[in-house]
Amino acid sequence: MTTQARNKLERVLVCVVFFVLFCWTLQPLRTFDFWFHAEVGRQMVESLQLPWSDAYLGTSSKFAFHKYGNYAWLSCLLIYFVLTLAGPLGLVFLKSTLLMTTAVIVYRICRHLGVGRHPSLLLVTLGLWTIRLRWMLRTVLFTDIALALLILLFLKCHDKPQKRLLYVGLLFVLWSNLHAGVLAGWVFVFLWFVFGRYPIRETFATLVVVFLASHLRPHGHQLIPYWIDHFDNAYAFQAV
C-alpha cells in the first residue's frame, strides 16, 4: 500500500471513530437545566430584553444570580431556537455536537503537538469517557469548546502575535456572551505568558485585549462583580 493510500485510509478511520464517538454521546438528556436556558431564550425573543436570572431559578437566593443579567444569554438563545425548530431530540443532537466539537479540537491539539493519529484518537476517547458524567446540555459546554480552541490558537499562532491577538480577541468576545467560564481563559492566557517568557509589551497587549473583549457583552460592567460575589459565596464556591 502506498503512503498516500495509507494516509487516506487513516483519515477515513479517524472519521469513523469520531462518528462512533458521536453516536456514543447520543444519550437522553440528564438534569433539567436546559429547560431554564430555553425559557431564558424564549423571554428574550418575546420581550427583546435580557432577563435577570432570578425569574425562574430556584437557587438564585443561594447563588445570588438575581443581581445580574444572564451571563449565558447567547447560549440560551441557541438552545431555545434548537428546541423550537427540532424539539427535544434536537437538543440531544446539540449536546452531542458540542461535545464532539471539543473532542475534534483536542484531537487537533494532539496532532499539532506531534502525537500520532491513533494515540490522539485514544486520548480523545479516554477524555470523553472521563467526562461522561458531564454529558449534559449545560452552557458550560461552550466554555469547554472555547478553552480548547484558545489552546489551539496559541499553539498555531505561536510566532504570529498580531494574528493571535486578533483571533483571541474575537474568541473572548464570543466566549463572554456564551458562558461566564471566560475566567478560565484569563487564567490560561496569564499562565501562558508567565511560563512562556514572552516580551512584556506583547504580554501586556494580549492581557488588555482579553480583558476588554470579555466585557463586550450586555451588562459587561458587572462581569467582575459577578465573579467576586460568586466566589465569595460558600455555597456557590463549593458548586464551582
Secondary structure, 3 states (H helix, E strand, C coil): CCHHHHHHHHHHHHHHHHHHHHHHHCCCCCCCHHHHHHHHHHHHHHHCCCCECCCCCCCHHHHCHHHCECCCHHHHHHHHHHHHHHHHHHHHHHHHHHHHHHHHHHHHHHHHCCCCHHHHHHHHHHHHHHCHHHCCCCCHHHHHHHHHHHHHHHHHCCCCHHHHHHHHHHHHHHHHHHCCCHHHHHHHHHHHHHHHCCCHHHHHHHHHHHHHHHCCCCCHHHHHHHHHHHHCCHHHHHHC
